[in-house]
Amino acid sequence: MKTLIISIFLATIGTVSYAQDTAYISLDKTTALFFKSSVKVVGKTPPDFEIRQIEDGLITLKALNPDFKSVKLNIQDQSTNQVYHVAVQYSFGRAGRRIEVGVSSAVITVIRSPMSNYAAIGSLLASGKRLDVVDHKKTGGVKAWVNKLSLANNKVFFRLDIRNRSNLPYDVDFIRFYIRDLKTVARMATHEQEIVPIYSNLNKHTTILKSKEVAKVFGFHRFSLSEDQALNIELYERNGNRHLYLQIKQKDLDDLKTINPATSAAADILAANQSINSSY
C-alpha cells in the first residue's frame, strides 16, 4: 500500500530537475526533494511552508503563505553528515517539481564568445519592427510574439515582443524556457529539458504600462528539436494570472536567419560599444 501511494505521488510531479540551487514552492503545488540516502531536516523550520518526510530520502515542500522571503533549509545526510543548504522561494510557475539533490547536472560547459558580441547581436535584433513571427499569444489585454529567430556565432537568438493594452500594468515575474514533447500522456510525469539563456537583455524588474511595448532578446547555445518536440516559452506575471505560453517548433528552426557579426550591422554596433567602453 505504501509503495502504491508513493507511486501515485511521483506520477503527479511534473518535471525533473538535477542539482538545482532553489526549490520553488506554491500554495497549490508540492515540490519534492530526492536524496541518494537517508536525510533529516536540521535546525529551525520556517512556519511559512509545510515540510513532510515521505521516505528516508524523500522530502516534500508546500507553501502555507506566499508572502515570505527566500530562506535556506538545512538537510543533513545521515550516512555522511553532509548538510545540504537548499534555498526555498515562492513561485507560482516554477513550483511542483522533482529535484534531485546531490546529483551532478548533465550540463556541458562551453567557452563563451565575448559578452560584447552577444550585446551587439541583441541590439541588432531588438531594433526595428517585428519580422518573421513564429508564434503569438494573448491574454487579458497582454500579447506576446516570438520573432526574428536567428543564428549567430553558432548560437540561437530570438526576439520576444510584449505589448500591454490593458489599464493594469504588466509586471514580468520570470520567463522559463524548456524543451518538451508536444504530446504527453495525461497524469504521467513529463520529461522536460530546461535550458538557460546565455544572453538576455531583460531587466530583473520589467513593468509594461498601458499602451506600451517592449522587445527583449534571448540567446542560447545551439539546440535541435525533433518533429514531436517544441521549445516552450512561459512568461509569468508577478502577482497576477496573465501568463503567456509560446512555442518554437522544429519547422521554425529550418528557416533560421544567419547573422554574421563580423560583416553585418552588428559589427558597427560592437565597434560603437567598444569605443564607449574604452572612453571610461
Secondary structure, 3 states (H helix, E strand, C coil): CHHHHHHHHHHCCCEEEECCCEEEECCCCCEEEECCCCEEEECCCCCCEEEEEEECCEEEEEECCCCCCCEEEEEEECCCCCEEEEEEEECCCCCCEEEECCCCCCCCCCCCCCHHHHHHHHHHHHCCCCCCCCEEEEECCEEEEEEEEEEECCEEEEEEEEEECCCCCEEEEEEEEEEEECCCCCCCCCCEEECCCCEECCCCCEEECCCEEEEEEEEEECCCCCCCEEEEEEEEECCCCCCEEEEEEHHHHCCCEEECCCCCHHHHHHHHHHHHHHCC
